[in-house]
Amino acid sequence: MAGGAEAAAKADAANWLTPEQAASYLALPSRKALYQAVRRGLIPGHRLGRLLRFHRPELDRVLLARSTTSASV
């Protein structure tokens, strides 16, 4: 059982991205652009102590919303 819990913890940890990883994942030009989008409330970010991290499933929802919005225009 411990192996299953350890694997689940690793999988969850892989879902948290650094600002550099999140900017790349969202195809943003820079970390600065990512920080601006977070400040405007366009992208959800989470503070873990002093660190800013991004949850991949939430970024997937942002990408999905972006693609459906641009497809309808």
N, CA, C and O atoms as CSV, one atom per row, in Angstrom:
chain,resi,resn,atom,element,x,y,z
A,1,MET,N,N,0.814,-1.197,0.000
A,1,MET,CA,C,0.000,0.000,0.000
A,1,MET,C,C,0.857,1.260,0.000
A,1,MET,O,O,0.496,2.245,-0.643
A,2,ALA,N,N,1.968,1.247,0.699
A,2,ALA,CA,C,2.802,2.442,0.781
A,2,ALA,C,C,3.292,2.845,-0.600
A,2,ALA,O,O,3.420,4.037,-0.882
A,3,GLY,N,N,3.568,1.886,-1.460
A,3,GLY,CA,C,4.022,2.190,-2.811
A,3,GLY,C,C,2.972,2.938,-3.605
A,3,GLY,O,O,3.307,3.828,-4.386
A,4,GLY,N,N,1.693,2.589,-3.418
A,4,GLY,CA,C,0.615,3.282,-4.115
A,4,GLY,C,C,0.479,4.718,-3.670
A,4,GLY,O,O,0.261,5.613,-4.486
A,5,ALA,N,N,0.609,4.937,-2.370
A,5,ALA,CA,C,0.519,6.294,-1.839
A,5,ALA,C,C,1.697,7.131,-2.323
A,5,ALA,O,O,1.542,8.313,-2.630
A,6,GLU,N,N,2.865,6.517,-2.391
A,6,GLU,CA,C,4.053,7.225,-2.859
A,6,GLU,C,C,3.910,7.601,-4.331
A,6,GLU,O,O,4.277,8.706,-4.730
A,7,ALA,N,N,3.383,6.693,-5.127
A,7,ALA,CA,C,3.174,6.973,-6.546
A,7,ALA,C,C,2.149,8.087,-6.731
A,7,ALA,O,O,2.313,8.939,-7.604
A,8,ALA,N,N,1.097,8.089,-5.920
A,8,ALA,CA,C,0.079,9.136,-6.004
A,8,ALA,C,C,0.672,10.485,-5.621
A,8,ALA,O,O,0.355,11.501,-6.240
A,9,ALA,N,N,1.527,10.500,-4.608
A,9,ALA,CA,C,2.163,11.751,-4.181
A,9,ALA,C,C,3.078,12.286,-5.289
A,9,ALA,O,O,3.123,13.494,-5.517
A,10,LYS,N,N,3.798,11.410,-5.970
A,10,LYS,CA,C,4.669,11.837,-7.067
A,10,LYS,C,C,3.846,12.381,-8.226
A,10,LYS,O,O,4.211,13.380,-8.846
A,11,ALA,N,N,2.727,11.712,-8.513
A,11,ALA,CA,C,1.864,12.176,-9.610
A,11,ALA,C,C,1.293,13.550,-9.286
A,11,ALA,O,O,1.213,14.409,-10.165
A,12,ASP,N,N,0.893,13.769,-8.031
A,12,ASP,CA,C,0.356,15.077,-7.643
A,12,ASP,C,C,1.443,16.140,-7.707
A,12,ASP,O,O,1.187,17.263,-8.141
A,13,ALA,N,N,2.640,15.799,-7.284
A,13,ALA,CA,C,3.744,16.755,-7.326
A,13,ALA,C,C,4.059,17.154,-8.768
A,13,ALA,O,O,4.455,18.292,-9.019
A,14,ALA,N,N,3.891,16.242,-9.704
A,14,ALA,CA,C,4.155,16.543,-11.108
A,14,ALA,C,C,3.122,17.513,-11.676
A,14,ALA,O,O,3.359,18.125,-12.718
A,15,ASN,N,N,1.990,17.660,-11.010
A,15,ASN,CA,C,0.946,18.573,-11.470
A,15,ASN,C,C,1.194,20.015,-11.051
A,15,ASN,O,O,0.480,20.910,-11.503
A,16,TRP,N,N,2.182,20.265,-10.203
A,16,TRP,CA,C,2.501,21.626,-9.762
A,16,TRP,C,C,3.685,22.138,-10.570
A,16,TRP,O,O,4.740,21.505,-10.602
A,17,LEU,N,N,3.510,23.282,-11.220
A,17,LEU,CA,C,4.531,23.831,-12.104
A,17,LEU,C,C,5.135,25.104,-11.522
A,17,LEU,O,O,4.467,25.869,-10.826
A,18,THR,N,N,6.402,25.308,-11.819
A,18,THR,CA,C,7.077,26.558,-11.473
A,18,THR,C,C,6.602,27.641,-12.448
A,18,THR,O,O,5.989,27.323,-13.467
A,19,PRO,N,N,6.875,28.897,-12.152
A,19,PRO,CA,C,6.500,29.953,-13.103
A,19,PRO,C,C,7.110,29.750,-14.500
A,19,PRO,O,O,6.446,29.997,-15.507
A,20,GLU,N,N,8.347,29.310,-14.559
A,20,GLU,CA,C,8.989,29.075,-15.855
A,20,GLU,C,C,8.249,27.978,-16.627
A,20,GLU,O,O,7.977,28.117,-17.820
A,21,GLN,N,N,7.931,26.890,-15.929
A,21,GLN,CA,C,7.226,25.786,-16.570
A,21,GLN,C,C,5.829,26.206,-17.011
A,21,GLN,O,O,5.381,25.847,-18.100
A,22,ALA,N,N,5.139,26.971,-16.160
A,22,ALA,CA,C,3.778,27.409,-16.481
A,22,ALA,C,C,3.775,28.349,-17.685
A,22,ALA,O,O,2.912,28.230,-18.554
A,23,ALA,N,N,4.714,29.268,-17.750
A,23,ALA,CA,C,4.790,30.187,-18.890
A,23,ALA,C,C,5.011,29.407,-20.182
A,23,ALA,O,O,4.391,29.696,-21.205
A,24,SER,N,N,5.886,28.434,-20.124
A,24,SER,CA,C,6.138,27.602,-21.291
A,24,SER,C,C,4.906,26.779,-21.660
A,24,SER,O,O,4.548,26.688,-22.835
A,25,TYR,N,N,4.262,26.183,-20.667
A,25,TYR,CA,C,3.073,25.353,-20.874
A,25,TYR,C,C,1.953,26.160,-21.524
A,25,TYR,O,O,1.223,25.643,-22.370
A,26,LEU,N,N,1.815,27.430,-21.129
A,26,LEU,CA,C,0.764,28.288,-21.671
A,26,LEU,C,C,1.200,29.038,-22.933
A,26,LEU,O,O,0.430,29.818,-23.495
A,27,ALA,N,N,2.425,28.799,-23.369
A,27,ALA,CA,C,2.991,29.445,-24.558
A,27,ALA,C,C,3.009,30.964,-24.409
A,27,ALA,O,O,2.721,31.697,-25.356
A,28,LEU,N,N,3.351,31.425,-23.206
A,28,LEU,CA,C,3.494,32.855,-22.965
A,28,LEU,C,C,4.929,33.259,-23.275
A,28,LEU,O,O,5.840,32.440,-23.158
A,29,PRO,N,N,5.138,34.501,-23.665
A,29,PRO,CA,C,6.490,34.917,-24.066
A,29,PRO,C,C,7.498,35.009,-22.923
A,29,PRO,O,O,8.706,34.931,-23.152
A,30,SER,N,N,6.998,35.178,-21.670
A,30,SER,CA,C,7.942,35.353,-20.566
A,30,SER,C,C,7.250,35.111,-19.233
A,30,SER,O,O,6.026,35.009,-19.155
A,31,ARG,N,N,8.070,35.022,-18.179
A,31,ARG,CA,C,7.512,34.944,-16.827
A,31,ARG,C,C,6.775,36.225,-16.479
A,31,ARG,O,O,5.759,36.197,-15.785
A,32,LYS,N,N,7.287,37.340,-16.958
A,32,LYS,CA,C,6.640,38.621,-16.680
A,32,LYS,C,C,5.206,38.625,-17.205
A,32,LYS,O,O,4.300,39.112,-16.528
A,33,ALA,N,N,4.996,38.091,-18.395
A,33,ALA,CA,C,3.644,38.004,-18.963
A,33,ALA,C,C,2.758,37.110,-18.100
A,33,ALA,O,O,1.573,37.390,-17.920
A,34,LEU,N,N,3.332,36.039,-17.569
A,34,LEU,CA,C,2.592,35.149,-16.680
A,34,LEU,C,C,2.194,35.877,-15.402
A,34,LEU,O,O,1.043,35.795,-14.972
A,35,TYR,N,N,3.144,36.593,-14.792
A,35,TYR,CA,C,2.853,37.323,-13.561
A,35,TYR,C,C,1.773,38.387,-13.790
A,35,TYR,O,O,0.918,38.594,-12.929
A,36,GLN,N,N,1.808,39.053,-14.932
A,36,GLN,CA,C,0.791,40.051,-15.243
A,36,GLN,C,C,-0.585,39.403,-15.368
A,36,GLN,O,O,-1.575,39.954,-14.888
A,37,ALA,N,N,-0.654,38.236,-16.011
A,37,ALA,CA,C,-1.926,37.530,-16.158
A,37,ALA,C,C,-2.455,37.069,-14.801
A,37,ALA,O,O,-3.663,37.087,-14.568
A,38,VAL,N,N,-1.559,36.660,-13.908
A,38,VAL,CA,C,-1.968,36.265,-12.557
A,38,VAL,C,C,-2.519,37.484,-11.819
A,38,VAL,O,O,-3.569,37.406,-11.181
A,39,ARG,N,N,-1.817,38.599,-11.908
A,39,ARG,CA,C,-2.251,39.825,-11.239
A,39,ARG,C,C,-3.625,40.281,-11.733
A,39,ARG,O,O,-4.425,40.810,-10.961
A,40,ARG,N,N,-3.889,40.075,-13.016
A,40,ARG,CA,C,-5.185,40.470,-13.594
A,40,ARG,C,C,-6.291,39.457,-13.317
A,40,ARG,O,O,-7.457,39.709,-13.620
A,41,GLY,N,N,-5.930,38.317,-12.744
A,41,GLY,CA,C,-6.922,37.299,-12.433
A,41,GLY,C,C,-7.247,36.382,-13.602
A,41,GLY,O,O,-8.242,35.658,-13.558
A,42,LEU,N,N,-6.430,36.400,-14.642
A,42,LEU,CA,C,-6.672,35.570,-15.814
A,42,LEU,C,C,-6.150,34.154,-15.641
A,42,LEU,O,O,-6.650,33.217,-16.263
A,43,ILE,N,N,-5.140,34.003,-14.791
A,43,ILE,CA,C,-4.515,32.703,-14.551
A,43,ILE,C,C,-4.420,32.490,-13.048
A,43,ILE,O,O,-3.922,33.357,-12.330
A,44,PRO,N,N,-4.896,31.335,-12.561
A,44,PRO,CA,C,-4.818,31.077,-11.117
A,44,PRO,C,C,-3.411,30.650,-10.698
A,44,PRO,O,O,-2.796,29.792,-11.331
A,45,GLY,N,N,-2.920,31.251,-9.637
A,45,GLY,CA,C,-1.629,30.885,-9.065
A,45,GLY,C,C,-1.799,30.633,-7.582
A,45,GLY,O,O,-2.734,31.145,-6.967
A,46,HIS,N,N,-0.913,29.856,-7.008
A,46,HIS,CA,C,-0.999,29.498,-5.593
A,46,HIS,C,C,0.332,29.780,-4.920
A,46,HIS,O,O,1.389,29.416,-5.435
A,47,ARG,N,N,0.276,30.425,-3.777
A,47,ARG,CA,C,1.473,30.672,-2.979
A,47,ARG,C,C,1.694,29.483,-2.055
A,47,ARG,O,O,0.813,29.111,-1.280
A,48,LEU,N,N,2.860,28.903,-2.145
A,48,LEU,CA,C,3.285,27.844,-1.233
A,48,LEU,C,C,4.468,28.428,-0.473
A,48,LEU,O,O,5.620,28.298,-0.885
A,49,GLY,N,N,4.158,29.071,0.641
A,49,GLY,CA,C,5.183,29.842,1.336
A,49,GLY,C,C,5.513,31.056,0.489
A,49,GLY,O,O,4.625,31.839,0.153
A,50,ARG,N,N,6.756,31.217,0.148
A,50,ARG,CA,C,7.176,32.333,-0.711
A,50,ARG,C,C,7.112,31.984,-2.181
A,50,ARG,O,O,7.270,32.857,-3.034
A,51,LEU,N,N,6.882,30.718,-2.491
A,51,LEU,CA,C,6.920,30.252,-3.874
A,51,LEU,C,C,5.555,30.365,-4.536
A,51,LEU,O,O,4.527,30.108,-3.910
A,52,LEU,N,N,5.554,30.748,-5.791
A,52,LEU,CA,C,4.338,30.772,-6.592
A,52,LEU,C,C,4.341,29.531,-7.463
A,52,LEU,O,O,5.301,29.278,-8.191
A,53,ARG,N,N,3.274,28.760,-7.389
A,53,ARG,CA,C,3.151,27.531,-8.166
A,53,ARG,C,C,1.818,27.507,-8.891
A,53,ARG,O,O,0.870,28.191,-8.505
A,54,PHE,N,N,1.762,26.707,-9.949
A,54,PHE,CA,C,0.584,26.627,-10.797
A,54,PHE,C,C,0.156,25.172,-10.925
A,54,PHE,O,O,0.981,24.290,-11.164
A,55,HIS,N,N,-1.149,24.927,-10.763
A,55,HIS,CA,C,-1.685,23.573,-10.821
A,55,HIS,C,C,-2.069,23.274,-12.264
A,55,HIS,O,O,-2.910,23.955,-12.851
A,56,ARG,N,N,-1.440,22.240,-12.827
A,56,ARG,CA,C,-1.616,21.927,-14.244
A,56,ARG,C,C,-3.085,21.775,-14.656
A,56,ARG,O,O,-3.461,22.303,-15.702
A,57,PRO,N,N,-3.943,21.072,-13.879
A,57,PRO,CA,C,-5.358,20.971,-14.290
A,57,PRO,C,C,-6.056,22.334,-14.396
A,57,PRO,O,O,-6.932,22.512,-15.242
A,58,GLU,N,N,-5.677,23.288,-13.552
A,58,GLU,CA,C,-6.247,24.632,-13.654
A,58,GLU,C,C,-5.753,25.339,-14.912
A,58,GLU,O,O,-6.509,26.063,-15.560
A,59,LEU,N,N,-4.491,25.131,-15.254
A,59,LEU,CA,C,-3.962,25.724,-16.477
A,59,LEU,C,C,-4.621,25.100,-17.701
A,59,LEU,O,O,-4.844,25.776,-18.706
A,60,ASP,N,N,-4.933,23.808,-17.614
A,60,ASP,CA,C,-5.649,23.142,-18.709
A,60,ASP,C,C,-7.008,23.799,-18.931
A,60,ASP,O,O,-7.433,23.978,-20.072
A,61,ARG,N,N,-7.692,24.159,-17.840
A,61,ARG,CA,C,-8.988,24.835,-17.964
A,61,ARG,C,C,-8.827,26.218,-18.604
A,61,ARG,O,O,-9.672,26.641,-19.393
A,62,VAL,N,N,-7.749,26.915,-18.266
A,62,VAL,CA,C,-7.475,28.218,-18.878
A,62,VAL,C,C,-7.257,28.041,-20.377
A,62,VAL,O,O,-7.795,28.803,-21.180
A,63,LEU,N,N,-6.473,27.041,-20.749
A,63,LEU,CA,C,-6.216,26.785,-22.168
A,63,LEU,C,C,-7.491,26.409,-22.897
A,63,LEU,O,O,-7.716,26.860,-24.020
A,64,LEU,N,N,-8.325,25.592,-22.280
A,64,LEU,CA,C,-9.585,25.176,-22.884
A,64,LEU,C,C,-10.501,26.391,-23.077
A,64,LEU,O,O,-11.116,26.547,-24.132
A,65,ALA,N,N,-10.584,27.231,-22.074
A,65,ALA,CA,C,-11.425,28.429,-22.176
A,65,ALA,C,C,-10.887,29.352,-23.265
A,65,ALA,O,O,-11.660,29.953,-24.012
A,66,ARG,N,N,-9.583,29.462,-23.354
A,66,ARG,CA,C,-8.969,30.314,-24.384
A,66,ARG,C,C,-9.280,29.770,-25.779
A,66,ARG,O,O,-9.575,30.539,-26.694
A,67,SER,N,N,-9.214,28.443,-25.945
A,67,SER,CA,C,-9.447,27.861,-27.264
A,67,SER,C,C,-10.915,27.943,-27.662
A,67,SER,O,O,-11.215,28.147,-28.838
A,68,THR,N,N,-11.841,27.790,-26.714
A,68,THR,CA,C,-13.256,27.885,-27.050
A,68,THR,C,C,-13.654,29.329,-27.325
A,68,THR,O,O,-14.531,29.583,-28.151
A,69,THR,N,N,-13.023,30.270,-26.647
A,69,THR,CA,C,-13.304,31.686,-26.893
A,69,THR,C,C,-12.813,32.096,-28.266
A,69,THR,O,O,-13.529,32.788,-28.989
A,70,SER,N,N,-11.620,31.693,-28.641
A,70,SER,CA,C,-11.077,32.074,-29.937
A,70,SER,C,C,-11.775,31.337,-31.074
A,70,SER,O,O,-11.836,31.856,-32.189
A,71,ALA,N,N,-12.298,30.151,-30.824
A,71,ALA,CA,C,-12.991,29.389,-31.849
A,71,ALA,C,C,-14.343,30.008,-32.170
A,71,ALA,O,O,-14.837,29.889,-33.291
A,72,SER,N,N,-14.944,30.671,-31.180
A,72,SER,CA,C,-16.269,31.255,-31.401
A,72,SER,C,C,-16.201,32.635,-32.036
A,72,SER,O,O,-17.231,33.192,-32.414
A,73,VAL,N,N,-15.006,33.193,-32.156
A,73,VAL,CA,C,-14.857,34.548,-32.722
A,73,VAL,C,C,-14.694,34.458,-34.211
A,73,VAL,O,O,-14.555,35.482,-34.880
